[in-house]
Amino acid sequence: MAGWFRNLFPKKPATPAPIAAPRPRPAAFESLFGVALAAPATALATPALALAVDGIAAKETIMIAGNCCADSLVQMFQTDDRLRAQYRFIRLGSVEDRRLTDAQKAEICAARRIVIQDVGSIEAKAIEACVPDQCEIIRFPQLNLRALWPWNWRMLPPAQGDTLLPQARFVYCDTALESLRKTISDKTELLAAYRQTQPTMMQTFLKLHAFDQHQLLEYDEIYGMTIGARILAAVPERQIFYNPSHPHMIIYQWLGEHIWAKLNLPGTCPVFAGGDTWRQHSLPVHPAVAAHFGLAWANDATVYTNKVAGAVTWEDYTRAYIAAMD
């Protein structure tokens, strides 16, 4: 367990983020990180489209922009009975071709506060450019955990020209298996060679481990939270991520509580009731990786729920993957 949490980078001293009031408009958008939060606006000078339907105009509109995590947060907040009379939570749809539609621009102008997930500079730039000066921006990170799956990378659909992974059914490409197959054609021997692969012999694995720890703790400093440290502490004892990109529902709860406090909403954050939707995309952990980190929840007998392969152990999943490589 101690091997997992060892910080391979020196910890920088935490520096309180300055509070800007009012928030000046940046001349150029340089970084998504470390942006000071503005004091809540006292008046909304926009827009002409103040909706007066069903009392919406009397409510404060709070927009949440990001990936699937943003969907979960909107669902969590807008179903809380205590907030319905005072707040209207909306989700900004996907930004296509790096441009906002007129309808999206109007929604941004209607919002008094915008919660933006730092998932990509291009999309964030497009949103930032349309935010009125008096609108408060609150940011939160995209959280990933890569070291548990050092050889698995998200694939592109074959229709988009990805030729690395011949099977279209599996979401992640296993680069270690693909490499071994170049010299081992027999499927039984390929499985045996893959099982004996030691992650510590791969420089990429060590870099991913260090990067995970450094990034998660850095996020805690940048965003004024403790979620990164909580993730690192929980990894040895529970399956807190199902694959490199998709977390357990408890992390949505932690993010919700963090944003709830930043928004200064009344009472306590509701319990996330959206279901553990990403469990069906569980990616089995290689036994050598599980042993290296001392994971209490992952071993040869662990059964994972995978949308493609079903309820499978690591070996079941790997056999199915190898069979699909033909």
Contacts in CASP RR format, 6 or more apart in sequence:
PFRMAT RR
TARGET T0000
AUTHOR 0000-0000-0000
METHOD contacts of the structure
MODEL  1
MAGWFRNLFPKKPATPAPIAAPRPRPAAFESLFGVALAAPATALATPALA
LAVDGIAAKETIMIAGNCCADSLVQMFQTDDRLRAQYRFIRLGSVEDRRL
TDAQKAEICAARRIVIQDVGSIEAKAIEACVPDQCEIIRFPQLNLRALWP
WNWRMLPPAQGDTLLPQARFVYCDTALESLRKTISDKTELLAAYRQTQPT
MMQTFLKLHAFDQHQLLEYDEIYGMTIGARILAAVPERQIFYNPSHPHMI
IYQWLGEHIWAKLNLPGTCPVFAGGDTWRQHSLPVHPAVAAHFGLAWAND
ATVYTNKVAGAVTWEDYTRAYIAAMD
1 236 0 8 1.000
1 293 0 8 1.000
1 294 0 8 1.000
3 293 0 8 1.000
4 232 0 8 1.000
4 235 0 8 1.000
4 236 0 8 1.000
4 293 0 8 1.000
4 294 0 8 1.000
5 213 0 8 1.000
5 232 0 8 1.000
5 233 0 8 1.000
5 236 0 8 1.000
6 213 0 8 1.000
7 213 0 8 1.000
7 214 0 8 1.000
7 217 0 8 1.000
8 209 0 8 1.000
8 210 0 8 1.000
8 213 0 8 1.000
8 214 0 8 1.000
9 210 0 8 1.000
9 213 0 8 1.000
9 214 0 8 1.000
11 217 0 8 1.000
12 218 0 8 1.000
12 221 0 8 1.000
14 221 0 8 1.000
15 221 0 8 1.000
17 34 0 8 1.000
17 36 0 8 1.000
17 37 0 8 1.000
17 222 0 8 1.000
17 224 0 8 1.000
18 36 0 8 1.000
19 36 0 8 1.000
19 37 0 8 1.000
19 39 0 8 1.000
20 36 0 8 1.000
20 37 0 8 1.000
20 38 0 8 1.000
20 39 0 8 1.000
21 38 0 8 1.000
21 39 0 8 1.000
22 38 0 8 1.000
22 39 0 8 1.000
22 41 0 8 1.000
22 133 0 8 1.000
22 134 0 8 1.000
23 36 0 8 1.000
23 37 0 8 1.000
23 38 0 8 1.000
23 39 0 8 1.000
23 133 0 8 1.000
23 136 0 8 1.000
23 137 0 8 1.000
25 133 0 8 1.000
26 128 0 8 1.000
29 121 0 8 1.000
29 124 0 8 1.000
29 125 0 8 1.000
29 128 0 8 1.000
29 129 0 8 1.000
32 118 0 8 1.000
32 120 0 8 1.000
32 121 0 8 1.000
32 124 0 8 1.000
32 139 0 8 1.000
33 118 0 8 1.000
33 222 0 8 1.000
34 139 0 8 1.000
34 222 0 8 1.000
35 137 0 8 1.000
35 139 0 8 1.000
37 136 0 8 1.000
37 137 0 8 1.000
37 138 0 8 1.000
37 262 0 8 1.000
38 136 0 8 1.000
38 137 0 8 1.000
39 136 0 8 1.000
40 112 0 8 1.000
40 113 0 8 1.000
40 136 0 8 1.000
40 264 0 8 1.000
41 112 0 8 1.000
41 113 0 8 1.000
41 134 0 8 1.000
41 135 0 8 1.000
41 136 0 8 1.000
43 134 0 8 1.000
44 112 0 8 1.000
44 132 0 8 1.000
44 134 0 8 1.000
45 132 0 8 1.000
45 134 0 8 1.000
46 109 0 8 1.000
46 110 0 8 1.000
46 132 0 8 1.000
47 106 0 8 1.000
47 109 0 8 1.000
47 110 0 8 1.000
49 106 0 8 1.000
49 109 0 8 1.000
49 110 0 8 1.000
50 57 0 8 1.000
50 110 0 8 1.000
51 57 0 8 1.000
51 110 0 8 1.000
56 88 0 8 1.000
59 85 0 8 1.000
59 86 0 8 1.000
59 87 0 8 1.000
59 88 0 8 1.000
60 86 0 8 1.000
60 87 0 8 1.000
60 88 0 8 1.000
60 112 0 8 1.000
60 113 0 8 1.000
61 87 0 8 1.000
61 88 0 8 1.000
61 89 0 8 1.000
61 90 0 8 1.000
61 107 0 8 1.000
61 110 0 8 1.000
61 111 0 8 1.000
61 112 0 8 1.000
62 77 0 8 1.000
62 87 0 8 1.000
62 88 0 8 1.000
62 89 0 8 1.000
62 90 0 8 1.000
62 111 0 8 1.000
62 112 0 8 1.000
62 113 0 8 1.000
62 114 0 8 1.000
62 115 0 8 1.000
62 263 0 8 1.000
63 89 0 8 1.000
63 90 0 8 1.000
63 91 0 8 1.000
63 92 0 8 1.000
63 107 0 8 1.000
63 108 0 8 1.000
63 111 0 8 1.000
63 113 0 8 1.000
63 114 0 8 1.000
63 115 0 8 1.000
64 70 0 8 1.000
64 73 0 8 1.000
64 74 0 8 1.000
64 77 0 8 1.000
64 89 0 8 1.000
64 90 0 8 1.000
64 91 0 8 1.000
64 92 0 8 1.000
64 114 0 8 1.000
64 115 0 8 1.000
64 117 0 8 1.000
65 91 0 8 1.000
65 92 0 8 1.000
65 93 0 8 1.000
65 114 0 8 1.000
65 115 0 8 1.000
65 116 0 8 1.000
65 117 0 8 1.000
65 123 0 8 1.000
65 127 0 8 1.000
66 92 0 8 1.000
66 116 0 8 1.000
66 117 0 8 1.000
66 119 0 8 1.000
66 123 0 8 1.000
67 117 0 8 1.000
67 119 0 8 1.000
67 142 0 8 1.000
69 117 0 8 1.000
69 142 0 8 1.000
69 252 0 8 1.000
69 255 0 8 1.000
70 91 0 8 1.000
70 92 0 8 1.000
70 115 0 8 1.000
70 117 0 8 1.000
71 91 0 8 1.000
72 252 0 8 1.000
72 272 0 8 1.000
72 274 0 8 1.000
73 115 0 8 1.000
73 252 0 8 1.000
73 255 0 8 1.000
73 256 0 8 1.000
73 259 0 8 1.000
74 89 0 8 1.000
74 90 0 8 1.000
74 91 0 8 1.000
75 274 0 8 1.000
76 252 0 8 1.000
76 256 0 8 1.000
76 269 0 8 1.000
76 270 0 8 1.000
76 272 0 8 1.000
76 273 0 8 1.000
76 274 0 8 1.000
77 83 0 8 1.000
77 87 0 8 1.000
77 89 0 8 1.000
77 256 0 8 1.000
77 260 0 8 1.000
77 265 0 8 1.000
77 270 0 8 1.000
78 84 0 8 1.000
78 88 0 8 1.000
78 89 0 8 1.000
79 270 0 8 1.000
79 273 0 8 1.000
80 270 0 8 1.000
82 266 0 8 1.000
82 267 0 8 1.000
83 89 0 8 1.000
83 265 0 8 1.000
83 266 0 8 1.000
87 265 0 8 1.000
90 107 0 8 1.000
90 111 0 8 1.000
92 104 0 8 1.000
92 107 0 8 1.000
92 108 0 8 1.000
92 127 0 8 1.000
93 104 0 8 1.000
95 104 0 8 1.000
95 122 0 8 1.000
95 123 0 8 1.000
95 126 0 8 1.000
95 127 0 8 1.000
98 122 0 8 1.000
98 123 0 8 1.000
98 126 0 8 1.000
99 126 0 8 1.000
100 108 0 8 1.000
100 126 0 8 1.000
100 127 0 8 1.000
100 130 0 8 1.000
104 130 0 8 1.000
105 130 0 8 1.000
108 114 0 8 1.000
108 127 0 8 1.000
108 130 0 8 1.000
108 131 0 8 1.000
108 132 0 8 1.000
108 135 0 8 1.000
109 130 0 8 1.000
109 132 0 8 1.000
111 135 0 8 1.000
112 135 0 8 1.000
112 136 0 8 1.000
113 135 0 8 1.000
113 136 0 8 1.000
113 137 0 8 1.000
113 138 0 8 1.000
113 263 0 8 1.000
114 127 0 8 1.000
114 131 0 8 1.000
114 135 0 8 1.000
114 136 0 8 1.000
114 137 0 8 1.000
114 138 0 8 1.000
115 137 0 8 1.000
115 138 0 8 1.000
115 139 0 8 1.000
115 140 0 8 1.000
115 259 0 8 1.000
115 262 0 8 1.000
115 263 0 8 1.000
116 124 0 8 1.000
116 127 0 8 1.000
116 128 0 8 1.000
116 137 0 8 1.000
116 138 0 8 1.000
116 139 0 8 1.000
116 140 0 8 1.000
117 139 0 8 1.000
117 140 0 8 1.000
117 141 0 8 1.000
117 142 0 8 1.000
118 124 0 8 1.000
118 139 0 8 1.000
118 140 0 8 1.000
118 141 0 8 1.000
118 142 0 8 1.000
119 142 0 8 1.000
128 137 0 8 1.000
131 137 0 8 1.000
138 259 0 8 1.000
138 262 0 8 1.000
138 263 0 8 1.000
139 223 0 8 1.000
140 223 0 8 1.000
140 255 0 8 1.000
140 258 0 8 1.000
140 259 0 8 1.000
141 219 0 8 1.000
141 222 0 8 1.000
141 223 0 8 1.000
143 216 0 8 1.000
143 219 0 8 1.000
143 227 0 8 1.000
143 228 0 8 1.000
143 231 0 8 1.000
143 247 0 8 1.000
143 251 0 8 1.000
143 255 0 8 1.000
144 212 0 8 1.000
144 215 0 8 1.000
144 241 0 8 1.000
144 244 0 8 1.000
144 245 0 8 1.000
145 212 0 8 1.000
145 231 0 8 1.000
145 235 0 8 1.000
145 240 0 8 1.000
145 241 0 8 1.000
145 244 0 8 1.000
145 247 0 8 1.000
146 208 0 8 1.000
146 211 0 8 1.000
146 212 0 8 1.000
146 244 0 8 1.000
147 205 0 8 1.000
147 208 0 8 1.000
147 209 0 8 1.000
147 211 0 8 1.000
147 212 0 8 1.000
147 289 0 8 1.000
147 293 0 8 1.000
148 235 0 8 1.000
148 241 0 8 1.000
148 244 0 8 1.000
148 285 0 8 1.000
148 289 0 8 1.000
148 293 0 8 1.000
148 295 0 8 1.000
149 172 0 8 1.000
149 243 0 8 1.000
149 244 0 8 1.000
149 283 0 8 1.000
149 285 0 8 1.000
149 286 0 8 1.000
149 289 0 8 1.000
150 199 0 8 1.000
150 202 0 8 1.000
150 204 0 8 1.000
150 205 0 8 1.000
150 208 0 8 1.000
150 289 0 8 1.000
151 174 0 8 1.000
151 175 0 8 1.000
151 176 0 8 1.000
151 177 0 8 1.000
151 286 0 8 1.000
152 172 0 8 1.000
152 173 0 8 1.000
152 174 0 8 1.000
152 175 0 8 1.000
152 243 0 8 1.000
152 244 0 8 1.000
152 283 0 8 1.000
153 172 0 8 1.000
153 173 0 8 1.000
153 175 0 8 1.000
154 171 0 8 1.000
154 172 0 8 1.000
154 173 0 8 1.000
154 244 0 8 1.000
154 245 0 8 1.000
155 162 0 8 1.000
155 164 0 8 1.000
155 165 0 8 1.000
155 170 0 8 1.000
155 171 0 8 1.000
155 172 0 8 1.000
155 173 0 8 1.000
156 162 0 8 1.000
157 168 0 8 1.000
158 168 0 8 1.000
164 173 0 8 1.000
164 178 0 8 1.000
165 173 0 8 1.000
165 178 0 8 1.000
166 324 0 8 1.000
166 325 0 8 1.000
166 326 0 8 1.000
167 321 0 8 1.000
167 324 0 8 1.000
167 325 0 8 1.000
169 308 0 8 1.000
169 324 0 8 1.000
170 308 0 8 1.000
170 321 0 8 1.000
170 324 0 8 1.000
171 243 0 8 1.000
171 281 0 8 1.000
171 308 0 8 1.000
172 243 0 8 1.000
172 244 0 8 1.000
172 283 0 8 1.000
174 321 0 8 1.000
176 194 0 8 1.000
176 197 0 8 1.000
177 190 0 8 1.000
177 194 0 8 1.000
177 318 0 8 1.000
177 321 0 8 1.000
177 322 0 8 1.000
177 325 0 8 1.000
178 325 0 8 1.000
180 190 0 8 1.000
180 193 0 8 1.000
180 194 0 8 1.000
180 197 0 8 1.000
181 190 0 8 1.000
181 325 0 8 1.000
184 190 0 8 1.000
184 193 0 8 1.000
187 319 0 8 1.000
187 322 0 8 1.000
187 323 0 8 1.000
190 322 0 8 1.000
191 315 0 8 1.000
191 318 0 8 1.000
191 319 0 8 1.000
191 322 0 8 1.000
194 318 0 8 1.000
195 287 0 8 1.000
195 288 0 8 1.000
195 315 0 8 1.000
196 288 0 8 1.000
197 286 0 8 1.000
197 288 0 8 1.000
198 288 0 8 1.000
199 205 0 8 1.000
199 286 0 8 1.000
199 288 0 8 1.000
199 289 0 8 1.000
199 292 0 8 1.000
200 206 0 8 1.000
200 292 0 8 1.000
205 289 0 8 1.000
212 232 0 8 1.000
213 232 0 8 1.000
216 227 0 8 1.000
216 228 0 8 1.000
216 229 0 8 1.000
216 231 0 8 1.000
216 232 0 8 1.000
217 228 0 8 1.000
217 229 0 8 1.000
217 232 0 8 1.000
219 225 0 8 1.000
219 227 0 8 1.000
219 228 0 8 1.000
220 226 0 8 1.000
220 227 0 8 1.000
220 228 0 8 1.000
220 229 0 8 1.000
223 258 0 8 1.000
225 258 0 8 1.000
227 251 0 8 1.000
227 254 0 8 1.000
227 255 0 8 1.000
227 258 0 8 1.000
230 254 0 8 1.000
231 240 0 8 1.000
231 241 0 8 1.000
231 251 0 8 1.000
234 240 0 8 1.000
235 241 0 8 1.000
235 293 0 8 1.000
235 295 0 8 1.000
236 293 0 8 1.000
236 294 0 8 1.000
236 295 0 8 1.000
236 296 0 8 1.000
237 296 0 8 1.000
237 297 0 8 1.000
238 248 0 8 1.000
238 296 0 8 1.000
238 297 0 8 1.000
239 248 0 8 1.000
239 282 0 8 1.000
239 297 0 8 1.000
239 298 0 8 1.000
240 247 0 8 1.000
240 248 0 8 1.000
240 250 0 8 1.000
240 251 0 8 1.000
241 247 0 8 1.000
241 248 0 8 1.000
241 251 0 8 1.000
242 248 0 8 1.000
242 278 0 8 1.000
242 279 0 8 1.000
242 281 0 8 1.000
242 282 0 8 1.000
242 283 0 8 1.000
243 278 0 8 1.000
243 281 0 8 1.000
243 282 0 8 1.000
243 283 0 8 1.000
244 283 0 8 1.000
246 278 0 8 1.000
246 281 0 8 1.000
247 278 0 8 1.000
248 276 0 8 1.000
248 278 0 8 1.000
248 279 0 8 1.000
249 272 0 8 1.000
249 274 0 8 1.000
249 275 0 8 1.000
249 276 0 8 1.000
249 277 0 8 1.000
249 278 0 8 1.000
252 272 0 8 1.000
253 269 0 8 1.000
253 271 0 8 1.000
253 272 0 8 1.000
256 269 0 8 1.000
256 272 0 8 1.000
257 269 0 8 1.000
260 268 0 8 1.000
260 269 0 8 1.000
261 269 0 8 1.000
279 305 0 8 1.000
280 305 0 8 1.000
280 306 0 8 1.000
280 307 0 8 1.000
281 306 0 8 1.000
281 307 0 8 1.000
282 304 0 8 1.000
282 305 0 8 1.000
282 306 0 8 1.000
283 304 0 8 1.000
283 306 0 8 1.000
283 317 0 8 1.000
284 298 0 8 1.000
284 302 0 8 1.000
284 304 0 8 1.000
284 306 0 8 1.000
284 312 0 8 1.000
284 313 0 8 1.000
284 314 0 8 1.000
284 317 0 8 1.000
284 318 0 8 1.000
285 295 0 8 1.000
285 298 0 8 1.000
285 302 0 8 1.000
285 314 0 8 1.000
286 314 0 8 1.000
287 298 0 8 1.000
287 299 0 8 1.000
287 300 0 8 1.000
287 314 0 8 1.000
290 298 0 8 1.000
290 299 0 8 1.000
300 313 0 8 1.000
300 314 0 8 1.000
300 315 0 8 1.000
301 313 0 8 1.000
302 313 0 8 1.000
302 314 0 8 1.000
303 311 0 8 1.000
303 312 0 8 1.000
303 313 0 8 1.000
304 311 0 8 1.000
304 312 0 8 1.000
304 313 0 8 1.000
304 314 0 8 1.000
304 317 0 8 1.000
305 311 0 8 1.000
306 312 0 8 1.000
306 317 0 8 1.000
308 320 0 8 1.000
309 316 0 8 1.000
309 317 0 8 1.000
309 320 0 8 1.000
309 321 0 8 1.000
312 320 0 8 1.000
END
